[in-house]
Amino acid sequence: MLKTVSTQITKAGGNEKLFYGIASTEHLDRDREVMRIEEGAIDLTGFLKNPVMLFVHNMRQEPVGLVKEIEIIRQPDGTNALAIKFEIQDSTPLGQKVKTLIEKGYLKALSIGGIPHNIAVINDMADVEDLYKSYPDFAKRINARDLFKERGAFTAILEWELLEISIVPVPANANALIEFSKCFGGFCALGKGLDWIEAKDIVIKQAIPYSVHGKIGCVIEGQWNKRVALAHLRAWAKREDGVIDFNKYKKGFAWYNQEKPENLTSYKFPHHDIKEGKLCVHRRGVYTAMAFLFKPNVTEKYSLEDRKGIYEHLAMHYKNDLGKEPPAFDARKAQEDKYGYLYDFDLDKAIKAYKTGKIDKDEFEGFLEAFLTNEEGELEIDKVVELIDRLEQLKTATTTTVKTEANEIAKEGTTTKAKDEYEEFLEQLLNELENG
C-alpha cells in the first residue's frame, strides 16, 4: 500500500533544521481508497522504533532523513491528516541532493508505505450506512454519503500499520488543485484535474490491491489447477469482440507488470477461478500463492514493496474470505508460529506440520504446489527428486504406487503428461500421509 500526497514542504517554525509536510489525508485516492486517520486507526509501533525517511521507497539505499514529530491534525475541510516534522541528513551525496531539491521547491511530495489490517468495501448505500454505524466520526468527516453518490464505490482503510515515509519526485502543477498524486506505469496523475506527467524516476508498485475486487462472495474448494484457472480467467475477461479486458483479467491475480499490461505472462500470483460465470476465490489457490511468496528463488525477484503488496492482498483473502489468520509477513515476529515451514520453506517442517494437525490438507497441498513447481507451473525436477528421497525415509509414505508415480514424473520432466500425472500423484501422497 503506497499513498502519495503532494504537499507544501516548508521549514518548521522555530527550527531551521526541520521540514514540515502532510504525509497522508482522508481524501479518496486513485486506488479508490480512503484512509481513516485518527487515534486507534494507525499502528505506529514499528515505525516509531525506526522513523527513517526514504527516497522513493528505496530500502536498499541509505535513509535521507529522520521523522522527528508525527501528529494527527484537522484540515480546513474537516478531515484529518497525518502531519510530520522531519530532518534531512546532508552527510551523503543523496541526502545533500534531496535537501537542495526540497529547499528549491522541486521536491514537494511525501508518500507513505503501510499494511491495511481492516477495510470496508463500500459498494452500495447499505454499506455506507454500516460505515456510519461502525465508524460515525470517520464517516461524517469524509461525508461518506455524498462521496458515494458523487464518486461511486470505494474502499475505506479503517485500520492500518505505518511502515515508512518517503520523499518522492512528483513535480507540482500550478494549474491543478494538487491534493493527491498517484503513480501508474511510469506516469503520475496530479490532483483532481488528473493532469498527467512523466515520472520515469518514480518507483512503480506493481502489486494489485485487494480492493480491486473487494470481498468475494464465493470460495472454490478442492484441487487447484493453475492451467485450468488461467484458461477460465481468460475466457471470463473476454469482451464480445473476443479481446481480453485486462482491467477485468487482473482481478484474478496479486501482481502484474504495469509496463506490459496487455501481456498474459505479466500477471503473477493467480488465486482465483470462475464458477457459474462469477469470479471466486480458490482456497488452495490462495495457499499456493502465499507459499510462492516465501519461496527463495521467487521472492528475490520482487521488491520489498511489491512483496508487501502481494502479501496484503493474499492476507485479506485469508481473513475476509477464508476465515483464517494469515502467516506473518515478517518471520521474525512469528517465533513459534505454525507457519514456520513457510518462513524456512522446509519440506520436512511442512510434512510435520501437516501430520501433527497444525495445518490442514489444503494448506499442505498449497505448499507442495509451490515447492515442486516454478511460477510458470512447470515441475522442478530437483524438487521432485528431493521429495522422492524424503518418501524413502518416511515409513508413513512408502507404498510402491506413490514412489513409482513420483519417479515417472521425474523422468518425464515438464512434459504435459507429467503435469497431468502430478495432480494424481499429490492426491496419492496426501492419502499416504493421512493414513500413516
Buried (B, 14 or more C-beta within 10 A) or exposed (E): BBBBBBBEBEBBEEEEEBBBBBBBBBBBBBBBBBBBBBEEBBBEEBBEEEBBBBBBBBBEEBBBBBBBEBEBEEBEEEBBBBBBBBBBBBEEEBBBBBBEBBEEEEBBBBBBBBBBBBBBBBBEEEBBEBBBEEBEEBBEBBBBBEBBEEEEEBBBBBBBBBBBBBBBBBBBBEEBEBBBBBBBEEBBBBBEEEBEBEBEEBBBBBBBBBBBBBBBEEBBEEBBBBEEBBEBBBEBBBEEEEEBEBEBBBBBBBBBBBEEBEEEEBBBBBBBBBEEEEBBBBBBBBBBBBBBBBBEEBBEEBBBBBBBBBBBBBBBBBBBBBEBEBBBBEBEEBEEBBBBBBBBBBBEBBBBBBBEEBBBBBBBBBBBBBBBBBBEBBBBBEBBEBBBEEBEEBEEBEBEEBBEBBEEBBEBEBEEEBBBBBBEBBEBBBBBBEEE
